[in-house]
């Protein structure tokens, strides 16, 4: 399965973002791995969520542009996958499966609340930014 150029660029952006976090947390690449994985899965997830008319080119997925339900359905699984990859790599296996899964679950909800606050504080409906 070939990787498109846009996907490769997003994966590089994910790597840079995750690697930057890894530098400050001294975490040996686990954030980079989780971010690259999410950037890879993101396009497939967006293809599943694509409305009949498609998306406007260059649009950013925000609550105000796409609505509360769509935004939640878009972000929650991606955040949960990111945290699962991050915490299972951190725990070095599935030995503490229940604990790691609960950690990912609660971290997902906290992150989602922070994203919602950010969406409502900084993203203006008129500008789309």
C-alpha positions as CSV (number, residue, x, y, z in Angstrom):
1,X,0.0,0.0,0.0
2,X,1.8,3.2,-1.2
3,X,1.9,6.2,1.1
4,X,0.8,9.4,-0.5
5,X,3.0,12.5,-0.4
6,X,0.5,14.4,1.8
7,X,0.4,11.6,4.3
8,X,4.2,11.4,4.4
9,X,4.3,15.2,5.1
10,X,1.8,14.8,7.9
11,X,3.8,11.9,9.3
12,X,6.9,14.0,9.3
13,X,5.0,16.8,11.0
14,X,3.8,14.2,13.6
15,X,7.4,13.0,14.1
16,X,8.7,16.5,14.7
17,X,5.9,17.3,17.1
18,X,6.4,14.0,19.1
19,X,10.2,14.3,19.0
20,X,10.0,17.8,20.4
21,X,7.9,16.5,23.3
22,X,10.4,13.6,23.7
23,X,13.3,16.0,24.0
24,X,11.7,17.9,26.8
25,X,10.4,14.8,28.6
26,X,13.5,12.7,27.9
27,X,11.2,9.9,26.9
28,X,13.2,8.1,24.1
29,X,10.8,8.5,21.2
30,X,7.5,7.2,22.6
31,X,5.7,10.5,21.9
32,X,7.2,10.5,18.4
33,X,5.9,6.9,17.7
34,X,2.4,7.7,19.0
35,X,2.2,10.9,16.9
36,X,3.4,9.3,13.7
37,X,0.9,6.5,14.3
38,X,-1.9,9.0,14.7
39,X,-0.9,10.9,11.6
40,X,-1.0,7.7,9.7
41,X,-4.4,6.6,11.0
42,X,-5.9,10.1,10.7
43,X,-6.4,10.0,6.9
44,X,-8.1,6.7,7.0
45,X,-10.4,7.9,9.8
46,X,-11.2,11.1,7.9
47,X,-12.1,9.0,4.8
48,X,-14.6,7.1,7.0
49,X,-16.1,10.3,8.2
50,X,-16.2,12.2,4.9
51,X,-19.6,13.7,4.2
52,X,-21.3,13.2,0.9
53,X,-20.1,16.5,-0.5
54,X,-16.6,16.1,0.8
55,X,-14.6,18.7,2.8
56,X,-13.6,22.2,1.8
57,X,-9.9,22.1,0.8
58,X,-7.7,23.5,3.5
59,X,-10.3,23.4,6.2
60,X,-9.3,22.6,9.8
61,X,-11.6,20.3,11.7
62,X,-13.2,22.5,14.4
63,X,-16.3,22.3,16.4
64,X,-17.8,25.4,15.0
65,X,-17.3,24.3,11.3
66,X,-18.2,20.7,11.7
67,X,-20.5,20.6,14.7
68,X,-20.2,19.0,18.2
69,X,-21.1,15.4,17.2
70,X,-18.8,15.2,14.2
71,X,-15.9,16.7,16.1
72,X,-16.3,14.3,19.1
73,X,-16.6,11.4,16.7
74,X,-13.4,12.6,15.0
75,X,-11.3,13.4,18.0
76,X,-12.1,10.9,20.7
77,X,-11.0,7.7,18.9
78,X,-7.8,9.4,17.7
79,X,-7.0,10.7,21.2
80,X,-7.7,7.3,22.7
81,X,-5.5,5.5,20.1
82,X,-2.7,8.0,20.7
83,X,-2.9,7.5,24.4
84,X,-3.1,3.7,24.1
85,X,0.0,3.6,21.8
86,X,1.8,6.0,24.2
87,X,1.0,4.2,27.4
88,X,1.5,0.6,26.1
89,X,4.9,1.5,24.7
90,X,5.7,3.2,28.0
91,X,4.7,0.1,30.0
92,X,6.7,-2.1,27.6
93,X,4.0,-4.6,27.0
94,X,0.6,-5.7,28.0
95,X,1.5,-6.9,31.5
96,X,-0.6,-4.2,33.2
97,X,-3.3,-4.2,30.5
98,X,-6.2,-3.0,32.7
99,X,-4.2,-0.3,34.5
100,X,-2.8,1.0,31.2
101,X,-6.2,0.9,29.5
102,X,-7.8,2.9,32.3
103,X,-4.9,5.3,32.3
104,X,-5.5,5.8,28.5
105,X,-9.2,6.2,29.0
106,X,-9.0,8.9,31.7
107,X,-6.2,10.7,29.9
108,X,-8.4,10.7,26.8
109,X,-11.2,12.4,28.6
110,X,-8.9,15.0,30.2
111,X,-7.3,15.7,26.8
112,X,-10.7,16.0,25.1
113,X,-11.8,18.6,27.7
114,X,-8.6,20.6,27.2
115,X,-9.2,20.5,23.4
116,X,-12.8,21.6,23.8
117,X,-11.7,24.6,26.0
118,X,-9.1,25.4,23.4
119,X,-11.6,25.2,20.6
120,X,-14.1,27.5,22.2
121,X,-11.5,30.0,23.4
122,X,-9.3,30.4,20.3
123,X,-11.1,29.3,17.1
124,X,-13.2,32.1,15.6
125,X,-16.2,31.0,13.4
126,X,-15.7,33.8,10.9
127,X,-12.0,33.3,10.2
128,X,-11.9,29.5,10.6
129,X,-8.8,29.9,12.7
